[in-house]
């Protein structure tokens, strides 16, 4: 059973599955917009831990679902 969670804190969105399995996503905001930074597929494959490499769609989906529900205004997702 997957017990993942997404937490939003100051300038960071963290996807985690266990204390030693997490990925941080940065974001910037002002009163008009929030930009959440998502690595491109190529960058994800090169930079993310082995346990997450083939799960980009699943993990990013969970991050977006949580951010859309909890952030105001609704965030814009920018690949880098």
ZABA-812593 format. One record per residue (C-alpha): residue number from 1; residue in one letter; x, y, z. Coordinates in steps of 0.25 Angstrom, whole numbers, m for minus. Example, Ala and Ser with C-alpha at 12.3 -4.5 7.8 and 13.67 -1.06 7.14 Angstrom:
% ZABA-812593
<site num="1" residu="A" x="49" y="m18" z="31"/>
<site num="2" residu="S" x="55" y="m4" z="29"/>
% end
This chain:
% ZABA-812593
<site num="1" residu="X" x="0" y="0" z="0"/>
<site num="2" residu="X" x="5" y="14" z="m4"/>
<site num="3" residu="X" x="5" y="24" z="8"/>
<site num="4" residu="X" x="9" y="36" z="0"/>
<site num="5" residu="X" x="7" y="50" z="4"/>
<site num="6" residu="X" x="9" y="64" z="m1"/>
<site num="7" residu="X" x="12" y="75" z="8"/>
<site num="8" residu="X" x="13" y="90" z="5"/>
<site num="9" residu="X" x="22" y="99" z="13"/>
<site num="10" residu="X" x="30" y="112" z="10"/>
<site num="11" residu="X" x="35" y="111" z="m4"/>
<site num="12" residu="X" x="35" y="96" z="m4"/>
<site num="13" residu="X" x="25" y="85" z="m8"/>
<site num="14" residu="X" x="30" y="71" z="m3"/>
<site num="15" residu="X" x="25" y="58" z="m8"/>
<site num="16" residu="X" x="28" y="47" z="2"/>
<site num="17" residu="X" x="26" y="32" z="4"/>
<site num="18" residu="X" x="35" y="30" z="16"/>
<site num="19" residu="X" x="45" y="38" z="24"/>
<site num="20" residu="X" x="56" y="34" z="14"/>
<site num="21" residu="X" x="48" y="35" z="1"/>
<site num="22" residu="X" x="44" y="49" z="m3"/>
<site num="23" residu="X" x="45" y="59" z="m14"/>
<site num="24" residu="X" x="44" y="74" z="m13"/>
<site num="25" residu="X" x="38" y="83" z="m23"/>
<site num="26" residu="X" x="41" y="98" z="m22"/>
<site num="27" residu="X" x="31" y="109" z="m24"/>
<site num="28" residu="X" x="30" y="124" z="m25"/>
<site num="29" residu="X" x="18" y="133" z="m22"/>
<site num="30" residu="X" x="13" y="147" z="m21"/>
<site num="31" residu="X" x="m1" y="152" z="m19"/>
<site num="32" residu="X" x="m5" y="149" z="m34"/>
<site num="33" residu="X" x="1" y="136" z="m37"/>
<site num="34" residu="X" x="8" y="123" z="m32"/>
<site num="35" residu="X" x="18" y="116" z="m40"/>
<site num="36" residu="X" x="22" y="102" z="m37"/>
<site num="37" residu="X" x="34" y="96" z="m43"/>
<site num="38" residu="X" x="34" y="82" z="m49"/>
<site num="39" residu="X" x="46" y="76" z="m55"/>
<site num="40" residu="X" x="45" y="72" z="m70"/>
<site num="41" residu="X" x="44" y="57" z="m73"/>
<site num="42" residu="X" x="59" y="57" z="m77"/>
<site num="43" residu="X" x="63" y="64" z="m65"/>
<site num="44" residu="X" x="55" y="55" z="m56"/>
<site num="45" residu="X" x="61" y="43" z="m61"/>
<site num="46" residu="X" x="75" y="49" z="m59"/>
<site num="47" residu="X" x="73" y="55" z="m45"/>
<site num="48" residu="X" x="62" y="48" z="m37"/>
<site num="49" residu="X" x="65" y="36" z="m28"/>
<site num="50" residu="X" x="64" y="22" z="m34"/>
<site num="51" residu="X" x="51" y="19" z="m27"/>
<site num="52" residu="X" x="44" y="31" z="m34"/>
<site num="53" residu="X" x="50" y="30" z="m48"/>
<site num="54" residu="X" x="39" y="23" z="m55"/>
<site num="55" residu="X" x="28" y="29" z="m47"/>
<site num="56" residu="X" x="28" y="44" z="m51"/>
<site num="57" residu="X" x="14" y="44" z="m56"/>
<site num="58" residu="X" x="9" y="38" z="m43"/>
<site num="59" residu="X" x="17" y="47" z="m34"/>
<site num="60" residu="X" x="14" y="60" z="m42"/>
<site num="61" residu="X" x="0" y="56" z="m42"/>
<site num="62" residu="X" x="m1" y="55" z="m27"/>
<site num="63" residu="X" x="7" y="68" z="m26"/>
<site num="64" residu="X" x="m3" y="75" z="m35"/>
<site num="65" residu="X" x="m15" y="70" z="m29"/>
<site num="66" residu="X" x="m11" y="75" z="m15"/>
<site num="67" residu="X" x="m6" y="88" z="m20"/>
<site num="68" residu="X" x="m19" y="91" z="m28"/>
<site num="69" residu="X" x="m27" y="88" z="m15"/>
<site num="70" residu="X" x="m19" y="96" z="m5"/>
<site num="71" residu="X" x="m12" y="107" z="m12"/>
<site num="72" residu="X" x="m19" y="121" z="m16"/>
<site num="73" residu="X" x="m18" y="125" z="m26"/>
<site num="74" residu="X" x="m18" y="112" z="m34"/>
<site num="75" residu="X" x="m3" y="110" z="m38"/>
<site num="76" residu="X" x="3" y="110" z="m51"/>
<site num="77" residu="X" x="13" y="98" z="m54"/>
<site num="78" residu="X" x="26" y="101" z="m61"/>
<site num="79" residu="X" x="35" y="91" z="m66"/>
<site num="80" residu="X" x="50" y="94" z="m65"/>
% end
